Amino acid sequence: MKKILTLLTLALGIAFAASAQKYALVDMEYILKNYPQYEMANEQLNQLSLRWQKEVEAKSAEAETLYKNYQSELVFMTDEQKKAKEQEIVAAEKAATELKYKYFGPEGELYQKRQTLMEPIQDEIYNAIKKIAEEKGYQTVFDRASSANIIYASPRIDISNEVLDRLGYSK
């Protein structure tokens, strides 16, 4: 009997503690869409990406032109000329690949620029969410944009507009 009473008390205590927690939701996609600095940073990244992509394509086109010229002149070349031309083509292809990796690789310039531009924005949004959570006593704040597990949530617990207000962009 004591075990049942202890288990029942423990279960009620856990249920009470769980129900006493306060949760909130934010929609990061909505916040970022309405945050002008994010849009400006994204546009800057897109412009850089396009410029760098053109550079990479130009290098690749150079290598392709060298290869086509090599094929058309192949019958007139000596073995030494063939080897020299092949090395030139390989060097041009390698330069194009290296340039692509330099700009778009895992630690490339685009990644670094994205970190430089986006990190302050993410920190500012995080700090706004943290302050609101501390002021209102939320133990957890979920991002409804990235969570496929949230099927329904009351709009009353969505603090996305409060976050935008805190950042100075009221809706």
Rosetta silent file (secondary structure, phi, psi, omega in degrees, C-alpha in Angstrom):
SEQUENCE: MKKILTLLTLALGIAFAASAQKYALVDMEYILKNYPQYEMANEQLNQLSLRWQKEVEAKSAEAETLYKNYQSELVFMTDEQKKAKEQEIVAAEKAATELKYKYFGPEGELYQKRQTLMEPIQDEIYNAIKKIAEEKGYQTVFDRASSANIIYASPRIDISNEVLDRLGYSK
SCORE:     score description
SCORE:     0.000 S_00000001
   1 L     0.000  -40.314  179.621    0.000    0.000    0.000 S_00000001
   2 H   -63.120  -38.254  179.632    2.861    2.369    0.841 S_00000001
   3 H   -63.500  -44.407 -179.877    4.438    1.700   -2.570 S_00000001
   4 H   -63.639  -44.417  179.529    1.211    2.550   -4.423 S_00000001
   5 H   -64.056  -40.949  178.358    0.731    5.717   -2.372 S_00000001
   6 H   -64.836  -45.375  178.598    4.375    6.728   -2.971 S_00000001
   7 H   -62.884  -41.741  179.161    4.102    6.070   -6.725 S_00000001
   8 H   -63.675  -43.514  178.191    0.814    7.969   -6.924 S_00000001
   9 H   -63.655  -42.664  179.001    2.301   10.935   -5.067 S_00000001
  10 H   -63.554  -44.557  179.159    5.379   10.865   -7.277 S_00000001
  11 H   -62.327  -42.715  177.886    3.267   10.702  -10.457 S_00000001
  12 H   -65.223  -39.262  178.106    1.115   13.626   -9.318 S_00000001
  13 H   -63.138  -43.438  178.408    4.223   15.617   -8.417 S_00000001
  14 H   -65.362  -44.423  179.322    5.746   15.034  -11.851 S_00000001
  15 H   -62.231  -41.628  179.312    2.492   15.898  -13.609 S_00000001
  16 H   -65.526  -42.869  179.981    2.142   19.088  -11.564 S_00000001
  17 H   -64.703  -39.247 -179.709    5.753   20.113  -12.258 S_00000001
  18 H   -68.743  -37.049 -178.475    5.343   19.448  -15.969 S_00000001
  19 H   -75.444  -19.686 -178.730    2.135   21.443  -16.191 S_00000001
  20 H   -80.353  -13.090 -179.922    3.701   24.368  -14.348 S_00000001
  21 L   -74.245  144.253  178.828    6.302   24.895  -17.064 S_00000001
  22 L  -108.445  135.647 -179.483    5.642   27.681  -19.531 S_00000001
  23 E  -119.510  155.235  174.136    6.410   27.267  -23.220 S_00000001
  24 E  -142.403  161.852  177.741    6.519   29.693  -26.104 S_00000001
  25 E  -123.220  149.389  167.954    6.966   29.464  -29.836 S_00000001
  26 E  -130.688  154.486  175.485    8.759   31.629  -32.354 S_00000001
  27 L  -114.585   97.457 -175.124    8.679   31.401  -36.110 S_00000001
  28 H   -63.138  -34.746  177.369   12.238   32.134  -37.215 S_00000001
  29 H   -61.085  -43.876  179.417   11.288   32.229  -40.897 S_00000001
  30 H   -64.370  -44.356 -179.512    8.701   34.915  -40.140 S_00000001
  31 H   -63.050  -47.918 -178.358   11.129   36.881  -37.964 S_00000001
  32 H   -65.626  -36.328  179.273   13.925   36.747  -40.544 S_00000001
  33 H   -64.192  -30.325 -177.938   11.562   37.656  -43.373 S_00000001
  34 L  -101.928   14.075 -179.374   10.541   40.784  -41.457 S_00000001
  35 L  -111.004  103.401 -173.081   14.044   41.687  -40.316 S_00000001
  36 H   -56.713  -35.548 -179.133   15.587   44.108  -42.861 S_00000001
  37 H   -63.807  -34.402  177.616   19.200   43.476  -41.847 S_00000001
  38 H   -66.199  -43.850  179.561   18.770   39.792  -42.671 S_00000001
  39 H   -62.892  -40.831  178.958   17.402   40.619  -46.112 S_00000001
  40 H   -65.353  -42.957  179.233   20.298   43.021  -46.778 S_00000001
  41 H   -64.621  -41.121  179.319   22.872   40.437  -45.666 S_00000001
  42 H   -63.828  -41.215  178.547   21.210   37.778  -47.787 S_00000001
  43 H   -64.806  -40.662  178.060   21.243   40.062  -50.829 S_00000001
  44 H   -62.193  -42.559  177.938   24.912   40.846  -50.263 S_00000001
  45 H   -64.045  -40.553  178.637   25.687   37.110  -50.100 S_00000001
  46 H   -63.012  -41.891  179.020   23.723   36.492  -53.297 S_00000001
  47 H   -63.707  -44.687  177.851   25.646   39.225  -55.137 S_00000001
  48 H   -61.583  -44.800 -179.068   28.989   37.829  -53.973 S_00000001
  49 H   -60.177  -44.391  178.675   27.948   34.328  -54.922 S_00000001
  50 H   -63.042  -43.291 -179.944   26.928   35.414  -58.422 S_00000001
  51 H   -62.820  -45.351 -179.441   30.182   37.320  -58.944 S_00000001
  52 H   -68.331  -35.856  178.147   32.282   34.410  -57.768 S_00000001
  53 H   -62.860  -39.859  177.567   30.251   31.952  -59.823 S_00000001
  54 H   -63.084  -39.942  177.839   30.979   34.020  -62.948 S_00000001
  55 H   -62.093  -44.921 -179.696   34.694   33.931  -62.150 S_00000001
  56 H   -64.001  -43.287  179.339   34.627   30.158  -61.747 S_00000001
  57 H   -63.693  -37.549  177.794   32.652   29.744  -64.973 S_00000001
  58 H   -63.997  -42.765  177.988   35.143   31.958  -66.834 S_00000001
  59 H   -63.634  -41.451  178.913   38.053   29.813  -65.599 S_00000001
  60 H   -65.519  -39.142  178.735   36.205   26.650  -66.617 S_00000001
  61 H   -65.052  -37.545  175.917   35.434   28.133  -70.037 S_00000001
  62 H   -58.794  -47.121 -179.997   39.145   28.929  -70.482 S_00000001
  63 H   -63.743  -39.908  179.384   40.026   25.313  -69.802 S_00000001
  64 H   -65.002  -40.816  178.130   37.304   24.134  -72.175 S_00000001
  65 H   -64.150  -43.335  177.439   38.592   26.449  -74.935 S_00000001
  66 H   -58.960  -41.955 -179.337   42.132   25.185  -74.445 S_00000001
  67 H   -66.419  -42.639  179.124   40.875   21.615  -74.754 S_00000001
  68 H   -64.520  -42.470  177.169   38.883   22.324  -77.936 S_00000001
  69 H   -62.388  -40.360  178.203   41.866   24.085  -79.498 S_00000001
  70 H   -60.435  -45.640 -179.124   44.047   21.158  -78.517 S_00000001
  71 H   -64.075  -39.069 -178.254   41.688   18.699  -80.201 S_00000001
  72 H   -73.597  -27.787 -178.567   41.531   20.721  -83.412 S_00000001
  73 H   -99.569    1.664 -173.112   45.329   21.154  -83.602 S_00000001
  74 H   -55.432  -42.504 -175.791   46.195   17.654  -82.382 S_00000001
  75 H   -69.075  -20.848 -177.827   47.145   16.225  -85.787 S_00000001
  76 H   -95.367   -2.386 -174.074   49.652   19.011  -86.433 S_00000001
  77 L   -96.413  150.700  172.410   51.488   18.764  -83.080 S_00000001
  78 L   -82.699  171.004  179.728   54.617   16.921  -82.133 S_00000001
  79 H   -61.278  -38.570  179.028   54.671   14.690  -79.068 S_00000001
  80 H   -65.483  -42.947  178.550   56.403   17.413  -77.053 S_00000001
  81 H   -64.220  -38.896  178.457   53.821   20.004  -78.069 S_00000001
  82 H   -61.070  -47.127 -179.054   51.017   17.583  -77.172 S_00000001
  83 H   -62.841  -42.041  179.814   52.437   17.010  -73.700 S_00000001
  84 H   -63.468  -43.893  179.831   52.930   20.738  -73.128 S_00000001
  85 H   -65.165  -41.221  178.960   49.358   21.504  -74.257 S_00000001
  86 H   -62.293  -41.834  178.179   47.948   18.686  -72.094 S_00000001
  87 H   -64.319  -38.781  178.286   49.786   20.033  -69.065 S_00000001
  88 H   -63.127  -42.184  179.456   48.445   23.512  -69.814 S_00000001
  89 H   -65.211  -46.133  179.664   44.885   22.140  -70.016 S_00000001
  90 H   -61.175  -41.225  179.099   45.266   20.171  -66.771 S_00000001
  91 H   -63.978  -40.525  179.466   46.672   23.269  -65.048 S_00000001
  92 H   -66.857  -40.872  177.726   43.738   25.383  -66.274 S_00000001
  93 H   -65.675  -40.272  178.843   41.201   22.780  -65.090 S_00000001
  94 H   -64.295  -41.151  178.960   42.960   22.531  -61.735 S_00000001
  95 H   -62.221  -40.422  178.697   42.927   26.339  -61.373 S_00000001
  96 H   -64.807  -42.795  179.691   39.175   26.389  -62.045 S_00000001
  97 H   -65.433  -42.625  179.327   38.575   23.639  -59.478 S_00000001
  98 H   -64.438  -39.345  178.494   40.745   25.367  -56.886 S_00000001
  99 H   -64.274  -43.008  178.313   38.952   28.663  -57.436 S_00000001
 100 H   -61.134  -44.718  179.232   35.593   26.962  -57.006 S_00000001
 101 H   -64.547  -40.133 -179.976   36.776   25.318  -53.788 S_00000001
 102 H   -59.964  -41.811 -178.232   38.251   28.614  -52.550 S_00000001
 103 H   -84.702  -43.585 -168.574   34.915   30.392  -52.944 S_00000001
 104 H  -114.523    4.756 -179.527   32.343   27.655  -52.374 S_00000001
 105 L   -68.901  174.495 -177.769   34.160   24.954  -50.382 S_00000001
 106 L   -57.610  -32.880  176.484   33.201   23.935  -46.846 S_00000001
 107 L  -116.667   26.915 -175.890   35.517   26.562  -45.367 S_00000001
 108 L   -73.853  178.165 -175.899   35.424   28.803  -48.430 S_00000001
 109 H   -64.735  -34.412  178.221   35.002   32.528  -48.641 S_00000001
 110 H   -65.146  -43.680  177.725   31.220   32.320  -49.078 S_00000001
 111 H   -60.555  -45.411 -178.747   30.900   30.272  -45.881 S_00000001
 112 H   -65.509  -40.962  179.294   33.136   32.712  -43.991 S_00000001
 113 H   -65.725  -40.134  178.051   31.263   35.735  -45.312 S_00000001
 114 H   -60.868  -43.325  178.372   27.938   34.120  -44.361 S_00000001
 115 H   -61.108  -45.404 -177.959   29.270   33.580  -40.833 S_00000001
 116 H   -62.468  -41.243 -176.839   30.472   37.172  -40.625 S_00000001
 117 H   -81.663  -37.853 -172.090   27.166   38.627  -41.810 S_00000001
 118 H   -88.044  -29.605 -176.695   24.676   36.256  -40.187 S_00000001
 119 H   -58.429  -46.119  178.257   26.204   35.638  -36.782 S_00000001
 120 H   -62.977  -35.582  178.812   25.486   39.143  -35.391 S_00000001
 121 H   -66.153  -46.208  179.297   21.902   38.925  -36.668 S_00000001
 122 H   -62.774  -40.325  178.879   21.395   35.505  -35.085 S_00000001
 123 H   -64.033  -41.947 -179.815   22.916   36.715  -31.816 S_00000001
 124 H   -63.561  -43.527  178.595   20.644   39.758  -31.744 S_00000001
 125 H   -65.819  -44.447  178.870   17.539   37.632  -32.346 S_00000001
 126 H   -58.737  -45.215 -179.252   18.666   35.056  -29.775 S_00000001
 127 H   -63.934  -37.594  177.303   19.235   37.771  -27.147 S_00000001
 128 H   -64.772  -44.001  178.887   15.788   39.263  -27.819 S_00000001
 129 H   -63.346  -43.577 -179.179   14.163   35.836  -27.436 S_00000001
 130 H   -61.236  -43.999 -179.971   16.174   35.159  -24.269 S_00000001
 131 H   -63.607  -43.547  179.022   15.131   38.476  -22.670 S_00000001
 132 H   -63.258  -43.349 -179.910   11.457   37.881  -23.453 S_00000001
 133 H   -62.578  -41.352  179.281   11.680   34.334  -22.085 S_00000001
 134 H   -67.768  -42.299 -179.503   13.320   35.537  -18.882 S_00000001
 135 H   -64.933  -38.418 -175.164   10.816   38.377  -18.398 S_00000001
 136 H   -98.686   -1.350  174.734    7.776   36.164  -18.958 S_00000001
 137 L    77.207   29.270  177.118    9.120   33.061  -17.255 S_00000001
 138 L   -79.662  130.934  176.353    9.263   30.703  -20.239 S_00000001
 139 L   -82.016  -31.609 -176.471   11.355   27.619  -19.569 S_00000001
 140 E  -140.420  139.742  173.528   11.493   26.635  -23.249 S_00000001
 141 E  -124.853  121.394 -178.947   11.049   28.450  -26.546 S_00000001
 142 E  -100.371  148.960  173.866   10.550   26.298  -29.636 S_00000001
 143 E   -96.331  110.298 -177.002   11.081   27.318  -33.243 S_00000001
 144 L   -72.257  -21.861 -179.753    7.942   26.280  -35.072 S_00000001
 145 L   -70.668  -32.953 -176.467    9.591   26.866  -38.473 S_00000001
 146 L  -103.024   -1.740 -178.618   12.215   24.178  -37.952 S_00000001
 147 L  -106.054  111.595  177.293   10.178   21.699  -35.921 S_00000001
 148 L   -78.554  -10.427 -177.546    8.140   19.253  -37.944 S_00000001
 149 L   -80.209  -17.241 -179.349    6.894   17.736  -34.680 S_00000001
 150 L   -83.984  110.140 -178.866    4.622   20.648  -33.785 S_00000001
 151 L   -87.332  -44.530  177.924    1.266   19.793  -35.282 S_00000001
 152 L  -144.259  142.100  173.745   -0.766   22.492  -33.580 S_00000001
 153 L  -146.770  139.831 -179.764    0.095   25.307  -31.225 S_00000001
 154 L   -65.033  135.665  177.745   -2.076   28.075  -29.929 S_00000001
 155 H   -61.532  -18.646  179.988   -1.285   31.456  -31.483 S_00000001
 156 H   -65.890  -25.603 -178.529   -1.322   32.876  -27.942 S_00000001
 157 H   -96.948    4.944  177.210    2.057   31.280  -27.184 S_00000001
 158 E   -84.666  117.408 -177.496    3.728   32.563  -30.384 S_00000001
 159 L  -105.346   19.414 -176.847    6.062   35.397  -29.403 S_00000001
 160 H   -59.155  -43.493  179.579    7.423   36.134  -32.888 S_00000001
 161 H   -67.783  -33.260  176.002    5.868   39.610  -33.028 S_00000001
 162 H   -64.890  -38.577  178.304    7.201   40.401  -29.556 S_00000001
 163 H   -63.381  -45.418  177.693   10.679   39.470  -30.759 S_00000001
 164 H   -62.034  -39.787  176.188   10.299   41.799  -33.752 S_00000001
 165 H   -59.973  -43.806 -178.651    9.073   44.555  -31.405 S_00000001
 166 H   -63.431  -32.204 -179.675   12.108   44.009  -29.190 S_00000001
 167 H   -82.955   -8.249  177.900   14.352   44.295  -32.247 S_00000001
 168 L    95.036   17.794 -179.854   12.628   47.537  -33.243 S_00000001
 169 L  -128.980   75.694 -176.848   10.538   46.204  -36.138 S_00000001
 170 L   -73.478  148.153  179.429    6.971   46.028  -34.926 S_00000001
 171 L  -111.101    0.000    0.000    4.301   44.387  -37.052 S_00000001
